[in-house]
Amino acid sequence: MRKSLALILSAGLLATLAACAPSGSATNSASGCTPLATPGASSSIITATGDLASPTTKVNFGTPLVAPTPQRSVLIEGSGMAAELNDVVIGTAVVADGSTGSVVQQGNFLLTLTQEKTSPGLLAGLVCAQAGDRIALASPTSALSSTPPDPTAAKQTGVILFDVTKVLPGRATGADQPAKAGFPSVVTTSIGQPGLTIPSGPIPTELSFTALKKGDGQKVAAGDTLTVQSLGVVYSTKSVFESTWKDASVKQIIAADGTSTQGGVVPGLAEALIGQTVGSQIIAVIPPDAGYGAQGNGSTIPAGATLVYVIDILGVTNPAK
């Protein structure tokens, strides 16, 4: 059991290592969202103690607990945007062994809900989640892993208590802005994934950026931690060196120069992000002196490369002090 759940966590549920009576509710009635799992005999006996998103939260249930299919009960109801496919859910989780009640792991998670990369069990627990929800999920471990499970996993049950702190759209939601001459053109798929067409002609030598979509959310300040979708392309070769869309996993960055701030970004991108608003999509053309310079970065960004970033600013996860 511990091995199976460890595989789940390594697949991206936990990003870092933060008295309720069981509810018969599957989700908040006001959201209008239909969850993929409903309360069952197993999820309905799960209780928890501790404040929402507290590192001292404990999950309680009688053992052995067996769930033949994923079951979901909302112990505390939140409010706001309900998570749908391709949205992002952020919070804390306690993962326990259904047979023994022992905690396997506890910590923070940031998860993009996609059918391609998210396991059916996790989708069952988090589709329709809202900020402030405390959700109890009981599921066969075979449904919790996106990789082929151990043959015995179908007989094992995992218990996950989700405390949801944020739900973010998985793409920029701002208003389209008029295209500006000289920038690569950007087209997006139905889920918002961008594609770039690099114009012919000389490679730009000056830093330039503009908003393709203008959001109406919080303004980005220097030092803010942002949750973003990111596409990075080498201008000269048109090769993609970074894509959260391809990985089906958004990332968190700090709107600061990475040469002086751990977790920051290249100087040109930091300049492009600061002052933008949540919900915006920006494009930035970054010459070497504002990017990775003459040294490049690993095997994907050559020396002296001009870069193009398309960034969807999904949320300010942690405002700068």
Contacts in CASP RR format, 6 or more apart in sequence:
PFRMAT RR
TARGET T0000
AUTHOR 0000-0000-0000
METHOD contacts of the structure
MODEL  1
MRKSLALILSAGLLATLAACAPSGSATNSASGCTPLATPGASSSIITATG
DLASPTTKVNFGTPLVAPTPQRSVLIEGSGMAAELNDVVIGTAVVADGST
GSVVQQGNFLLTLTQEKTSPGLLAGLVCAQAGDRIALASPTSALSSTPPD
PTAAKQTGVILFDVTKVLPGRATGADQPAKAGFPSVVTTSIGQPGLTIPS
GPIPTELSFTALKKGDGQKVAAGDTLTVQSLGVVYSTKSVFESTWKDASV
KQIIAADGTSTQGGVVPGLAEALIGQTVGSQIIAVIPPDAGYGAQGNGST
IPAGATLVYVIDILGVTNPAK
1 97 0 8 1.000
1 98 0 8 1.000
1 99 0 8 1.000
1 100 0 8 1.000
1 104 0 8 1.000
1 141 0 8 1.000
1 156 0 8 1.000
1 158 0 8 1.000
2 97 0 8 1.000
2 104 0 8 1.000
3 150 0 8 1.000
4 141 0 8 1.000
4 144 0 8 1.000
4 145 0 8 1.000
4 149 0 8 1.000
4 150 0 8 1.000
4 153 0 8 1.000
4 156 0 8 1.000
5 95 0 8 1.000
5 97 0 8 1.000
5 104 0 8 1.000
5 105 0 8 1.000
5 141 0 8 1.000
5 144 0 8 1.000
5 158 0 8 1.000
6 104 0 8 1.000
6 105 0 8 1.000
7 145 0 8 1.000
7 147 0 8 1.000
8 95 0 8 1.000
8 119 0 8 1.000
8 122 0 8 1.000
8 141 0 8 1.000
8 144 0 8 1.000
8 145 0 8 1.000
9 95 0 8 1.000
9 104 0 8 1.000
9 105 0 8 1.000
11 119 0 8 1.000
11 145 0 8 1.000
11 146 0 8 1.000
11 147 0 8 1.000
12 109 0 8 1.000
12 111 0 8 1.000
12 249 0 8 1.000
13 93 0 8 1.000
13 95 0 8 1.000
13 109 0 8 1.000
13 111 0 8 1.000
13 122 0 8 1.000
13 160 0 8 1.000
14 93 0 8 1.000
14 95 0 8 1.000
14 105 0 8 1.000
14 107 0 8 1.000
14 108 0 8 1.000
14 109 0 8 1.000
15 108 0 8 1.000
15 109 0 8 1.000
15 110 0 8 1.000
16 107 0 8 1.000
16 108 0 8 1.000
17 105 0 8 1.000
17 106 0 8 1.000
17 107 0 8 1.000
17 108 0 8 1.000
18 53 0 8 1.000
18 54 0 8 1.000
18 55 0 8 1.000
18 91 0 8 1.000
18 92 0 8 1.000
18 107 0 8 1.000
18 108 0 8 1.000
18 163 0 8 1.000
19 47 0 8 1.000
19 49 0 8 1.000
19 50 0 8 1.000
20 47 0 8 1.000
20 48 0 8 1.000
20 49 0 8 1.000
20 75 0 8 1.000
20 76 0 8 1.000
20 134 0 8 1.000
21 47 0 8 1.000
21 75 0 8 1.000
22 39 0 8 1.000
22 43 0 8 1.000
22 44 0 8 1.000
22 45 0 8 1.000
22 46 0 8 1.000
22 47 0 8 1.000
22 73 0 8 1.000
22 75 0 8 1.000
22 136 0 8 1.000
23 39 0 8 1.000
23 73 0 8 1.000
23 74 0 8 1.000
23 75 0 8 1.000
23 76 0 8 1.000
23 77 0 8 1.000
24 39 0 8 1.000
24 44 0 8 1.000
24 73 0 8 1.000
24 74 0 8 1.000
25 39 0 8 1.000
25 73 0 8 1.000
25 74 0 8 1.000
25 77 0 8 1.000
26 35 0 8 1.000
26 37 0 8 1.000
26 38 0 8 1.000
26 39 0 8 1.000
26 72 0 8 1.000
26 73 0 8 1.000
26 74 0 8 1.000
26 128 0 8 1.000
27 33 0 8 1.000
27 34 0 8 1.000
27 35 0 8 1.000
27 74 0 8 1.000
27 82 0 8 1.000
27 128 0 8 1.000
27 129 0 8 1.000
27 130 0 8 1.000
28 74 0 8 1.000
28 77 0 8 1.000
28 78 0 8 1.000
28 79 0 8 1.000
28 82 0 8 1.000
28 128 0 8 1.000
28 130 0 8 1.000
28 133 0 8 1.000
30 79 0 8 1.000
31 80 0 8 1.000
31 82 0 8 1.000
31 128 0 8 1.000
31 130 0 8 1.000
32 82 0 8 1.000
33 82 0 8 1.000
33 83 0 8 1.000
33 84 0 8 1.000
33 127 0 8 1.000
33 128 0 8 1.000
34 128 0 8 1.000
35 72 0 8 1.000
35 124 0 8 1.000
35 125 0 8 1.000
35 127 0 8 1.000
35 128 0 8 1.000
36 70 0 8 1.000
36 72 0 8 1.000
36 120 0 8 1.000
36 123 0 8 1.000
36 124 0 8 1.000
36 125 0 8 1.000
36 127 0 8 1.000
36 128 0 8 1.000
37 69 0 8 1.000
37 70 0 8 1.000
37 71 0 8 1.000
37 72 0 8 1.000
37 121 0 8 1.000
37 124 0 8 1.000
37 125 0 8 1.000
37 137 0 8 1.000
37 139 0 8 1.000
38 71 0 8 1.000
38 72 0 8 1.000
39 71 0 8 1.000
39 72 0 8 1.000
39 73 0 8 1.000
40 67 0 8 1.000
40 71 0 8 1.000
40 73 0 8 1.000
40 138 0 8 1.000
41 71 0 8 1.000
42 61 0 8 1.000
42 65 0 8 1.000
42 66 0 8 1.000
42 67 0 8 1.000
42 71 0 8 1.000
42 138 0 8 1.000
42 157 0 8 1.000
43 67 0 8 1.000
43 71 0 8 1.000
43 72 0 8 1.000
43 73 0 8 1.000
43 136 0 8 1.000
43 137 0 8 1.000
43 138 0 8 1.000
44 71 0 8 1.000
44 73 0 8 1.000
45 61 0 8 1.000
45 62 0 8 1.000
45 65 0 8 1.000
46 59 0 8 1.000
46 60 0 8 1.000
46 61 0 8 1.000
46 65 0 8 1.000
46 73 0 8 1.000
46 75 0 8 1.000
46 136 0 8 1.000
46 138 0 8 1.000
46 159 0 8 1.000
46 161 0 8 1.000
47 59 0 8 1.000
47 60 0 8 1.000
47 61 0 8 1.000
47 75 0 8 1.000
48 57 0 8 1.000
48 58 0 8 1.000
48 59 0 8 1.000
48 60 0 8 1.000
48 75 0 8 1.000
48 94 0 8 1.000
48 134 0 8 1.000
48 136 0 8 1.000
48 161 0 8 1.000
49 57 0 8 1.000
49 58 0 8 1.000
49 60 0 8 1.000
50 56 0 8 1.000
50 57 0 8 1.000
50 58 0 8 1.000
51 57 0 8 1.000
52 76 0 8 1.000
52 132 0 8 1.000
52 134 0 8 1.000
52 163 0 8 1.000
52 165 0 8 1.000
53 91 0 8 1.000
53 92 0 8 1.000
53 163 0 8 1.000
53 165 0 8 1.000
54 92 0 8 1.000
54 163 0 8 1.000
55 92 0 8 1.000
55 106 0 8 1.000
55 107 0 8 1.000
57 92 0 8 1.000
57 94 0 8 1.000
57 106 0 8 1.000
57 161 0 8 1.000
57 163 0 8 1.000
58 94 0 8 1.000
59 94 0 8 1.000
59 96 0 8 1.000
59 103 0 8 1.000
59 136 0 8 1.000
59 159 0 8 1.000
59 161 0 8 1.000
61 96 0 8 1.000
61 98 0 8 1.000
61 101 0 8 1.000
61 159 0 8 1.000
62 101 0 8 1.000
63 98 0 8 1.000
63 99 0 8 1.000
63 100 0 8 1.000
63 101 0 8 1.000
64 98 0 8 1.000
64 99 0 8 1.000
64 100 0 8 1.000
64 157 0 8 1.000
65 98 0 8 1.000
65 99 0 8 1.000
65 101 0 8 1.000
65 138 0 8 1.000
65 157 0 8 1.000
65 159 0 8 1.000
66 98 0 8 1.000
66 157 0 8 1.000
67 138 0 8 1.000
67 139 0 8 1.000
67 140 0 8 1.000
67 157 0 8 1.000
67 158 0 8 1.000
68 140 0 8 1.000
69 139 0 8 1.000
69 140 0 8 1.000
69 143 0 8 1.000
70 120 0 8 1.000
70 121 0 8 1.000
70 124 0 8 1.000
70 125 0 8 1.000
70 137 0 8 1.000
70 138 0 8 1.000
70 139 0 8 1.000
70 140 0 8 1.000
70 143 0 8 1.000
71 137 0 8 1.000
71 138 0 8 1.000
71 139 0 8 1.000
72 124 0 8 1.000
72 125 0 8 1.000
72 135 0 8 1.000
72 136 0 8 1.000
72 137 0 8 1.000
73 135 0 8 1.000
73 136 0 8 1.000
74 133 0 8 1.000
74 134 0 8 1.000
74 135 0 8 1.000
74 136 0 8 1.000
75 134 0 8 1.000
75 135 0 8 1.000
75 136 0 8 1.000
75 161 0 8 1.000
76 132 0 8 1.000
76 133 0 8 1.000
76 134 0 8 1.000
77 130 0 8 1.000
77 132 0 8 1.000
77 133 0 8 1.000
78 130 0 8 1.000
78 131 0 8 1.000
78 132 0 8 1.000
78 133 0 8 1.000
78 164 0 8 1.000
79 130 0 8 1.000
79 131 0 8 1.000
79 132 0 8 1.000
80 130 0 8 1.000
80 131 0 8 1.000
80 167 0 8 1.000
81 87 0 8 1.000
81 130 0 8 1.000
81 131 0 8 1.000
81 167 0 8 1.000
81 168 0 8 1.000
81 169 0 8 1.000
82 128 0 8 1.000
82 129 0 8 1.000
82 130 0 8 1.000
82 167 0 8 1.000
83 89 0 8 1.000
83 113 0 8 1.000
83 126 0 8 1.000
83 127 0 8 1.000
83 128 0 8 1.000
83 129 0 8 1.000
83 130 0 8 1.000
83 167 0 8 1.000
84 113 0 8 1.000
84 127 0 8 1.000
84 128 0 8 1.000
85 113 0 8 1.000
85 114 0 8 1.000
85 115 0 8 1.000
85 123 0 8 1.000
85 127 0 8 1.000
86 112 0 8 1.000
86 113 0 8 1.000
86 114 0 8 1.000
86 170 0 8 1.000
86 171 0 8 1.000
86 191 0 8 1.000
87 112 0 8 1.000
87 113 0 8 1.000
87 167 0 8 1.000
87 168 0 8 1.000
87 169 0 8 1.000
87 170 0 8 1.000
88 110 0 8 1.000
88 111 0 8 1.000
88 112 0 8 1.000
88 113 0 8 1.000
88 166 0 8 1.000
88 167 0 8 1.000
88 168 0 8 1.000
88 169 0 8 1.000
88 170 0 8 1.000
88 227 0 8 1.000
88 250 0 8 1.000
88 314 0 8 1.000
89 109 0 8 1.000
89 110 0 8 1.000
89 111 0 8 1.000
89 113 0 8 1.000
89 126 0 8 1.000
89 129 0 8 1.000
89 162 0 8 1.000
89 164 0 8 1.000
89 166 0 8 1.000
89 167 0 8 1.000
89 168 0 8 1.000
90 108 0 8 1.000
90 109 0 8 1.000
90 110 0 8 1.000
90 111 0 8 1.000
90 164 0 8 1.000
90 165 0 8 1.000
90 166 0 8 1.000
90 167 0 8 1.000
90 168 0 8 1.000
90 227 0 8 1.000
90 317 0 8 1.000
91 108 0 8 1.000
91 109 0 8 1.000
91 110 0 8 1.000
91 162 0 8 1.000
91 163 0 8 1.000
91 164 0 8 1.000
91 165 0 8 1.000
91 166 0 8 1.000
92 106 0 8 1.000
92 107 0 8 1.000
92 108 0 8 1.000
92 109 0 8 1.000
92 162 0 8 1.000
92 163 0 8 1.000
92 165 0 8 1.000
93 106 0 8 1.000
93 107 0 8 1.000
93 108 0 8 1.000
93 109 0 8 1.000
93 160 0 8 1.000
93 161 0 8 1.000
93 162 0 8 1.000
93 163 0 8 1.000
94 103 0 8 1.000
94 106 0 8 1.000
94 107 0 8 1.000
94 160 0 8 1.000
94 161 0 8 1.000
95 103 0 8 1.000
95 104 0 8 1.000
95 105 0 8 1.000
95 106 0 8 1.000
95 158 0 8 1.000
95 159 0 8 1.000
95 160 0 8 1.000
96 102 0 8 1.000
96 103 0 8 1.000
96 104 0 8 1.000
96 158 0 8 1.000
96 159 0 8 1.000
96 160 0 8 1.000
96 161 0 8 1.000
97 104 0 8 1.000
97 158 0 8 1.000
97 159 0 8 1.000
98 138 0 8 1.000
98 156 0 8 1.000
98 157 0 8 1.000
98 158 0 8 1.000
98 159 0 8 1.000
99 156 0 8 1.000
99 157 0 8 1.000
101 159 0 8 1.000
109 162 0 8 1.000
110 227 0 8 1.000
110 250 0 8 1.000
110 252 0 8 1.000
111 118 0 8 1.000
111 122 0 8 1.000
111 126 0 8 1.000
112 118 0 8 1.000
112 170 0 8 1.000
112 248 0 8 1.000
112 249 0 8 1.000
112 250 0 8 1.000
113 122 0 8 1.000
113 123 0 8 1.000
113 126 0 8 1.000
113 127 0 8 1.000
114 248 0 8 1.000
115 123 0 8 1.000
116 248 0 8 1.000
117 146 0 8 1.000
117 247 0 8 1.000
117 248 0 8 1.000
117 249 0 8 1.000
118 146 0 8 1.000
118 248 0 8 1.000
119 143 0 8 1.000
119 144 0 8 1.000
119 145 0 8 1.000
119 146 0 8 1.000
120 143 0 8 1.000
121 137 0 8 1.000
121 139 0 8 1.000
121 143 0 8 1.000
121 144 0 8 1.000
122 144 0 8 1.000
124 137 0 8 1.000
124 139 0 8 1.000
124 143 0 8 1.000
125 135 0 8 1.000
125 137 0 8 1.000
125 139 0 8 1.000
125 160 0 8 1.000
125 162 0 8 1.000
126 135 0 8 1.000
126 162 0 8 1.000
126 164 0 8 1.000
129 135 0 8 1.000
129 162 0 8 1.000
129 164 0 8 1.000
129 167 0 8 1.000
130 164 0 8 1.000
130 167 0 8 1.000
131 164 0 8 1.000
131 165 0 8 1.000
131 166 0 8 1.000
131 167 0 8 1.000
132 163 0 8 1.000
132 164 0 8 1.000
132 165 0 8 1.000
133 162 0 8 1.000
133 163 0 8 1.000
133 164 0 8 1.000
134 161 0 8 1.000
134 162 0 8 1.000
134 163 0 8 1.000
134 164 0 8 1.000
135 161 0 8 1.000
135 162 0 8 1.000
135 164 0 8 1.000
136 159 0 8 1.000
136 160 0 8 1.000
136 161 0 8 1.000
137 159 0 8 1.000
137 160 0 8 1.000
137 161 0 8 1.000
137 162 0 8 1.000
138 157 0 8 1.000
138 158 0 8 1.000
138 159 0 8 1.000
139 157 0 8 1.000
139 158 0 8 1.000
139 160 0 8 1.000
140 153 0 8 1.000
140 154 0 8 1.000
140 155 0 8 1.000
140 156 0 8 1.000
140 157 0 8 1.000
140 158 0 8 1.000
141 149 0 8 1.000
141 153 0 8 1.000
141 154 0 8 1.000
141 156 0 8 1.000
141 157 0 8 1.000
141 158 0 8 1.000
142 149 0 8 1.000
142 153 0 8 1.000
142 154 0 8 1.000
142 156 0 8 1.000
144 158 0 8 1.000
144 160 0 8 1.000
145 153 0 8 1.000
166 315 0 8 1.000
166 317 0 8 1.000
168 227 0 8 1.000
168 250 0 8 1.000
168 314 0 8 1.000
168 315 0 8 1.000
169 279 0 8 1.000
169 314 0 8 1.000
170 229 0 8 1.000
170 250 0 8 1.000
170 312 0 8 1.000
170 314 0 8 1.000
171 188 0 8 1.000
171 191 0 8 1.000
171 192 0 8 1.000
171 229 0 8 1.000
171 312 0 8 1.000
171 314 0 8 1.000
172 192 0 8 1.000
172 212 0 8 1.000
172 213 0 8 1.000
172 215 0 8 1.000
172 229 0 8 1.000
172 279 0 8 1.000
172 280 0 8 1.000
172 281 0 8 1.000
172 312 0 8 1.000
172 313 0 8 1.000
172 314 0 8 1.000
173 213 0 8 1.000
173 215 0 8 1.000
173 279 0 8 1.000
174 213 0 8 1.000
174 214 0 8 1.000
174 215 0 8 1.000
174 216 0 8 1.000
174 279 0 8 1.000
174 280 0 8 1.000
174 281 0 8 1.000
175 213 0 8 1.000
175 214 0 8 1.000
175 215 0 8 1.000
176 212 0 8 1.000
176 213 0 8 1.000
177 210 0 8 1.000
177 211 0 8 1.000
177 212 0 8 1.000
177 213 0 8 1.000
177 214 0 8 1.000
179 185 0 8 1.000
179 212 0 8 1.000
180 210 0 8 1.000
182 199 0 8 1.000
183 208 0 8 1.000
183 210 0 8 1.000
183 283 0 8 1.000
183 285 0 8 1.000
184 196 0 8 1.000
184 197 0 8 1.000
184 198 0 8 1.000
184 199 0 8 1.000
184 233 0 8 1.000
184 283 0 8 1.000
184 285 0 8 1.000
184 308 0 8 1.000
185 196 0 8 1.000
185 197 0 8 1.000
185 199 0 8 1.000
186 194 0 8 1.000
186 195 0 8 1.000
186 196 0 8 1.000
186 197 0 8 1.000
186 212 0 8 1.000
186 281 0 8 1.000
186 283 0 8 1.000
186 310 0 8 1.000
187 194 0 8 1.000
187 195 0 8 1.000
187 197 0 8 1.000
188 194 0 8 1.000
188 195 0 8 1.000
192 245 0 8 1.000
192 312 0 8 1.000
193 245 0 8 1.000
194 231 0 8 1.000
194 245 0 8 1.000
194 281 0 8 1.000
194 310 0 8 1.000
195 231 0 8 1.000
195 310 0 8 1.000
196 231 0 8 1.000
196 233 0 8 1.000
196 238 0 8 1.000
196 308 0 8 1.000
196 310 0 8 1.000
198 233 0 8 1.000
198 235 0 8 1.000
198 238 0 8 1.000
198 308 0 8 1.000
203 235 0 8 1.000
203 236 0 8 1.000
203 306 0 8 1.000
204 235 0 8 1.000
204 285 0 8 1.000
204 287 0 8 1.000
204 306 0 8 1.000
205 287 0 8 1.000
205 306 0 8 1.000
206 287 0 8 1.000
207 268 0 8 1.000
207 271 0 8 1.000
207 272 0 8 1.000
207 284 0 8 1.000
207 285 0 8 1.000
207 286 0 8 1.000
207 287 0 8 1.000
207 290 0 8 1.000
208 284 0 8 1.000
208 285 0 8 1.000
209 268 0 8 1.000
209 271 0 8 1.000
209 272 0 8 1.000
209 282 0 8 1.000
209 283 0 8 1.000
209 284 0 8 1.000
209 285 0 8 1.000
210 282 0 8 1.000
210 283 0 8 1.000
211 276 0 8 1.000
211 280 0 8 1.000
211 281 0 8 1.000
211 282 0 8 1.000
212 281 0 8 1.000
212 282 0 8 1.000
212 283 0 8 1.000
212 310 0 8 1.000
213 279 0 8 1.000
213 280 0 8 1.000
213 281 0 8 1.000
213 312 0 8 1.000
214 277 0 8 1.000
214 280 0 8 1.000
215 277 0 8 1.000
215 278 0 8 1.000
215 279 0 8 1.000
215 280 0 8 1.000
215 313 0 8 1.000
216 277 0 8 1.000
216 279 0 8 1.000
217 277 0 8 1.000
217 278 0 8 1.000
217 279 0 8 1.000
218 277 0 8 1.000
218 278 0 8 1.000
218 315 0 8 1.000
218 316 0 8 1.000
218 319 0 8 1.000
219 275 0 8 1.000
219 276 0 8 1.000
219 277 0 8 1.000
220 226 0 8 1.000
220 255 0 8 1.000
220 273 0 8 1.000
220 274 0 8 1.000
220 275 0 8 1.000
220 276 0 8 1.000
220 277 0 8 1.000
220 278 0 8 1.000
220 313 0 8 1.000
220 316 0 8 1.000
221 255 0 8 1.000
221 274 0 8 1.000
221 275 0 8 1.000
221 319 0 8 1.000
221 320 0 8 1.000
222 255 0 8 1.000
222 256 0 8 1.000
222 270 0 8 1.000
222 274 0 8 1.000
222 320 0 8 1.000
223 254 0 8 1.000
223 255 0 8 1.000
223 256 0 8 1.000
223 261 0 8 1.000
223 320 0 8 1.000
224 254 0 8 1.000
224 255 0 8 1.000
224 316 0 8 1.000
224 318 0 8 1.000
224 319 0 8 1.000
224 320 0 8 1.000
225 252 0 8 1.000
225 253 0 8 1.000
225 254 0 8 1.000
225 255 0 8 1.000
225 316 0 8 1.000
225 317 0 8 1.000
225 318 0 8 1.000
225 319 0 8 1.000
225 320 0 8 1.000
226 252 0 8 1.000
226 253 0 8 1.000
226 254 0 8 1.000
226 255 0 8 1.000
226 273 0 8 1.000
226 313 0 8 1.000
226 314 0 8 1.000
226 315 0 8 1.000
226 316 0 8 1.000
226 317 0 8 1.000
227 250 0 8 1.000
227 251 0 8 1.000
227 252 0 8 1.000
227 314 0 8 1.000
227 315 0 8 1.000
227 316 0 8 1.000
227 317 0 8 1.000
228 244 0 8 1.000
228 250 0 8 1.000
228 251 0 8 1.000
228 252 0 8 1.000
228 253 0 8 1.000
228 311 0 8 1.000
228 312 0 8 1.000
228 313 0 8 1.000
228 314 0 8 1.000
228 315 0 8 1.000
229 244 0 8 1.000
229 245 0 8 1.000
229 250 0 8 1.000
229 311 0 8 1.000
229 312 0 8 1.000
229 314 0 8 1.000
230 242 0 8 1.000
230 243 0 8 1.000
230 244 0 8 1.000
230 251 0 8 1.000
230 253 0 8 1.000
230 309 0 8 1.000
230 310 0 8 1.000
230 311 0 8 1.000
230 312 0 8 1.000
231 240 0 8 1.000
231 242 0 8 1.000
231 243 0 8 1.000
231 244 0 8 1.000
231 245 0 8 1.000
231 309 0 8 1.000
231 310 0 8 1.000
231 311 0 8 1.000
232 240 0 8 1.000
232 241 0 8 1.000
232 242 0 8 1.000
232 243 0 8 1.000
232 307 0 8 1.000
232 308 0 8 1.000
232 309 0 8 1.000
232 310 0 8 1.000
233 239 0 8 1.000
233 240 0 8 1.000
233 241 0 8 1.000
233 307 0 8 1.000
233 308 0 8 1.000
233 309 0 8 1.000
234 241 0 8 1.000
234 300 0 8 1.000
234 301 0 8 1.000
234 302 0 8 1.000
234 305 0 8 1.000
234 306 0 8 1.000
234 307 0 8 1.000
234 308 0 8 1.000
235 285 0 8 1.000
235 305 0 8 1.000
235 306 0 8 1.000
235 307 0 8 1.000
235 308 0 8 1.000
236 305 0 8 1.000
236 306 0 8 1.000
237 302 0 8 1.000
239 300 0 8 1.000
240 246 0 8 1.000
241 300 0 8 1.000
241 301 0 8 1.000
241 307 0 8 1.000
242 300 0 8 1.000
244 250 0 8 1.000
244 251 0 8 1.000
250 314 0 8 1.000
252 317 0 8 1.000
253 263 0 8 1.000
253 264 0 8 1.000
253 265 0 8 1.000
254 261 0 8 1.000
254 262 0 8 1.000
254 263 0 8 1.000
254 264 0 8 1.000
254 265 0 8 1.000
255 264 0 8 1.000
255 265 0 8 1.000
255 270 0 8 1.000
255 273 0 8 1.000
255 274 0 8 1.000
256 263 0 8 1.000
256 264 0 8 1.000
256 265 0 8 1.000
256 270 0 8 1.000
257 264 0 8 1.000
257 265 0 8 1.000
257 266 0 8 1.000
257 267 0 8 1.000
257 270 0 8 1.000
258 264 0 8 1.000
258 265 0 8 1.000
258 266 0 8 1.000
258 267 0 8 1.000
258 270 0 8 1.000
259 267 0 8 1.000
264 270 0 8 1.000
265 273 0 8 1.000
266 286 0 8 1.000
266 290 0 8 1.000
266 291 0 8 1.000
266 292 0 8 1.000
266 307 0 8 1.000
267 290 0 8 1.000
267 291 0 8 1.000
268 284 0 8 1.000
268 286 0 8 1.000
268 290 0 8 1.000
268 291 0 8 1.000
269 284 0 8 1.000
269 286 0 8 1.000
269 291 0 8 1.000
269 309 0 8 1.000
269 311 0 8 1.000
271 290 0 8 1.000
272 282 0 8 1.000
272 284 0 8 1.000
272 286 0 8 1.000
272 309 0 8 1.000
272 311 0 8 1.000
273 282 0 8 1.000
273 311 0 8 1.000
273 313 0 8 1.000
276 282 0 8 1.000
276 313 0 8 1.000
277 313 0 8 1.000
278 313 0 8 1.000
278 314 0 8 1.000
278 315 0 8 1.000
278 316 0 8 1.000
279 312 0 8 1.000
279 313 0 8 1.000
279 314 0 8 1.000
279 315 0 8 1.000
280 312 0 8 1.000
280 313 0 8 1.000
281 310 0 8 1.000
281 311 0 8 1.000
281 312 0 8 1.000
281 313 0 8 1.000
282 309 0 8 1.000
282 310 0 8 1.000
282 311 0 8 1.000
282 313 0 8 1.000
283 308 0 8 1.000
283 309 0 8 1.000
283 310 0 8 1.000
283 311 0 8 1.000
284 308 0 8 1.000
284 309 0 8 1.000
284 311 0 8 1.000
285 306 0 8 1.000
285 307 0 8 1.000
285 308 0 8 1.000
286 306 0 8 1.000
286 307 0 8 1.000
286 308 0 8 1.000
286 309 0 8 1.000
287 306 0 8 1.000
288 294 0 8 1.000
288 296 0 8 1.000
288 304 0 8 1.000
288 305 0 8 1.000
288 306 0 8 1.000
291 307 0 8 1.000
292 301 0 8 1.000
292 304 0 8 1.000
292 305 0 8 1.000
292 307 0 8 1.000
293 303 0 8 1.000
293 304 0 8 1.000
293 305 0 8 1.000
294 303 0 8 1.000
294 304 0 8 1.000
295 303 0 8 1.000
296 302 0 8 1.000
296 303 0 8 1.000
296 304 0 8 1.000
296 305 0 8 1.000
301 307 0 8 1.000
END
